[in-house]
């Protein structure tokens, strides 16, 4: 899957707000070129939640293990939740991993190198081996984000 295919797929889901930081929009320079997806049916960036999917195109400080400094390399990060994380990694998010995984491997579903303990999965350069899995995980993350949004909205509604 290309970045554009992922962006198109997630952006087409109901209630998704897609942010693509770029020069001149007030976003931090380090985020330029990356993409962030929120469940925000009102079109307003939520201030109390994180994105449910991100696409990053470069190393961030403290997050260099995926080696995104290689040419034509990106990573899709998915807030998969505990069940899917466990299904894909064989362990709960807060359980320690084996430490043997190559976090720069491409076309492989793995624990996010920094946010795995929060139930995030990651895929560097998704390809034929992970296409179906990534699409399933993207939909699952969207569903979790929508459910959280609806639960918060019902708690805030005094009616």
Phi, psi and omega in degrees: 000137175273167175301317181297323177295318178295313180301313179298319181295310182289319182299333181282348179287146183300132173079011182273134173251121182254126177247130178234084183305142182209163178306137175089356181261006179088357180278157178297141183304323182299335182274350182301132180093347178267170182225139183230132182243126178242151166272110184209079184299341178273357178078010181252133180298123179294141179262350184247002180226159176268166173298158177263345174213143172225156171235123180244145187244004183206164174291143171251157177304128181083001181224069182250354189297334180279353179055053180285002176279358175286151180300140175055040181240135175216167179226132172265131181245131189230124175284082189283334184089166187299314184298309181292323177301313180296318179301319184275332184253344182079012179210159176287155183306322184272354176283141180294144176275178181284339181077004183264349184292142173274102185288357176257001180298141180264159175054041182222128175282128182211167174297139177300135184297337180245318187255018176302324181294345177260011177087019179269139173250162181216152174222122174274127180043070178305140181222203183301328181288339183236001185308304182296318180297316180298316179299317178296316180293323177298315178295320179296318178295320177299315180298315178299317180296318178296316180299316178298317179299313181295322178295315178297318181297321180289330178285330180278339182278113183286352184292000000 
